Amino acid sequence: KNKRTNLHPASSNRASPGLRKSIQLECMQTSHHPAVRIGNDSAKAGTQHGFAVLEAIQEDPTLIKRIAIPLLIGLLSSGAQAAGSGIKPGADALHAEDGLLDTSRHHVRGFSLWLGETVNDWFGDRPFEDGGKVTHGRLGLRTLWRQDNGWDTGVRFRARFELPNLKDRAYLFIGRQNERELVTDQSETFTREQQLLLERRRDDQTGFAGLGVALRKNLDFRVGVRGSLKAYAQARYRKQWALSDADRIEFRETVFWTTRDKFGSTTSLDYEHAFNPRLSLHWNNSATISQITDDFAWGSALGLFRSFGDDRMLSGELLVTGETGKRENIGEYGARMKWVQPVYRDWLIGEFLVGHFWPQREERERERSWAAGVNLEMRF
């Protein structure tokens, strides 16, 4: 493990969305946070805060859009002003900033811990603090503009729970994300978020929850439910090979089942070459098929990734996606550049993307479209 980390630091942590992030769909690069026992008051506050936000969004779907853009602009402008002036903010400003961001993170984690304790009690008498923890916690906010579709905003959430009453190999997972990507276990590189594609919140996004069991080191099985209590199941296998000191390959195969698709599978094959400790080449490939489609939805991306340390990464990629059986097998191709860096401490990460794409729309001629996006991700 240490050897690989030294060989490929450019692709560790958030540096490698094509490979590291694809190891586990529910684990988009993370450092594991041990569960901290919180008091009942903190857990209750986090729970009430979380439900209040969800209820407000449910009653007014435009609330996310009204909050997202001002929040992003405020964070970016305040950071730029501080960097440009070289003046340290006063104690009052620091206290206000800490109060807003740190308190929000505290409430989100408090709600997650309360949920973990509650679910753990369903399976036995062993208390949650006896080895239980919340890991891979992510709360993401996305703002996107695309020339051919306009503005879009979205929220994603996910967390994994190690529950003492489920022994060592079982875990609970919950979250909210694109329904198709959840079921098919799509690689991060080819998600709609990373391809700068718009999503219809009611049609594309779904909440989900389920249980996973690690059958072997490289094999696990998951069963869960998503929106409207629709069931799905997955068997996932992953294997890595080191071809040399600078080259490695990762293979992933996910067999899934849903009531709509019946059986299907997603196959991913990723190659990485490290030119030096900070610069690496990635070639990511994915293909999905199911009984209901009989055609492959596929994608391929080739890019360079340059690490600047401390979760800072610059990447440029060429992408192409499509589906066999269509009049045009290539649905879209284009180029994407992305800069990743912490925007507040080490747990609020910003992604800044810009791309130029050539999509194929039904019977029309292939069009051109610029796109730009900003993603904020809170780790808790």
PyMOL commands that set and color helices and strands:
alter all, ss='L'
color gray80, all
select helices_A, chain A and resi 2-7+9-11+13-15+40-59+63-85+91-122+164-166+179-184+188-190+201-204+227-229
alter helices_A, ss='H'
color red, helices_A
select strands_A, chain A and resi 133-146+150-162+170-178+205-216+219-226+230-242+247-258+262-274+279-290+297-309+312-323+330-344+348-359+369-379
alter strands_A, ss='S'
color yellow, strands_A
deselect
rebuild
show_as cartoon
